[in-house]
Amino acid sequence: MGGKFKMVLNYTDNLMLYPNVLDPFTMDDLIQSIEIEFDPTEPQVFFFSTSEGLFMIDKRKVEKTPLKLDTVGLNSPTAMSMSDKGYLLTAYSCGSIW
């Protein structure tokens, strides 16, 4: 009584099946190398970062392969944060914020 809850969609995928998303030979611990952020305006869209780059998956599309976002000139992502307005802030190991 009086509790508040939010239902979320469940989604699982093996990122090792996609080329150029994860390189298990260069990472010590896979769990520490992946960060996930969801778009607050569209729950079917989410972003994740690995040591290989920044990716987006749109589950509304038939082809649900991760799309690598253009981050030319930046090193690997180290942290991500999604704002309430739908802006994705990503920090990179070179010191840049995008």
C-alpha angles and dihedrals in degrees: 000000000000092000124137125214139166125214116223132191119253119229132168130180138164106237090192088074093066119078118236095014100093131015105196092188094064098043126078097196121018095198093059092047099060127074124180131201127179125215106247092210096049118030091192091067123072138166129215136180131213132171086270095060147276119316139185130204122196108195091192090072123083091230104061098182116135114263113218110224120224109261099153113172095019126104123229119311115258103179139011136194130180117212124217089251093058100259116141115213115196127185119206132205090247090064097256124131118207 
